[in-house]
């Protein structure tokens, strides 16, 4: 059985391009399984998967939970409200406690960058980063790459715009390098106040006007305005932001005929995407959600070494 070159997934750049394609190819077989009437496989029976989500999440946590159940793993869910961290327990102590229970795989989401690395230093289990602060969200990048590849048949050569709250986005932090690794070009589009100091470090060109280049892109990837992470007011109002950077009916008409719209969810309806854009066939948001289960099944399978039943 082929395996990933890394025993953990903390950062998209932990993977080689060959690793990424292995995940995408494996996910394709699991996507077929997810379309069957009976979706459950015995692949990871007897393995224990822990969802350690110490920051709010619906899509990512549920996707991992479903992925584990469909592979017959024993899944355990921890949230911030039920974790002993609310009683003052440190992340190191939590990791050592879980390690004493002989868990096989832990998916962690945490508000602080670098938290998944702490687990790797204090546990024998495989660790997957489910999102750490403003740093990385590698499984989101992989499901996005899967979506693009399934739609276009390739990733190399695609022109991808990532639009919006780039400064606070762990999605951008993983997706931009992943696209670059597979030969796509990335343009970051946002007002200067929503850009990091050096977006070029992640392999992206920079543009301040969406309308200036909208018709050039194969993929327009809209980021959520993360109001919970905004330290100050980077733009006058949400309405003003939407006027210059949201996808509405007029901007839908300006897209290339074959272009698609993507969004990691949840959407601020009427801000990043108008209702017309959300309901448009070009918007692949729900396909991304579906792909997320298959990609996370593939990662669990590849990290834990299950025998394929797909």
Buried (B, 14 or more C-beta within 10 A) or exposed (E): EEEBEBEBBBBBBBBEEEBBBBBBEBBBBBBEBBEEEEBEBEBBEEBBBBBBBBBEBEBBBBBBBBBBBBBBBBBBBBBBEEBEBEEEEEBEEBBEBBBEEEBBBBBBBBBEBEBBBBBBEBBEBBBBBBBBBBBBBBBBBBBBBBBBBBBBEEBEEBBBBBBBBBBBBBBBBBBBBBBBBBEBBBBBBBBEEBBBEEBEEBBBEBBEEBEEBBEEBBBBBBBBBBEEBBEEEBBEEBEEBBEEBBBBEEBBEEBBEEBBBBBBBEBBEBBBBBEBBBEBEBBBBEBBBBBBBBBBBBBBBBBBEBEEBB
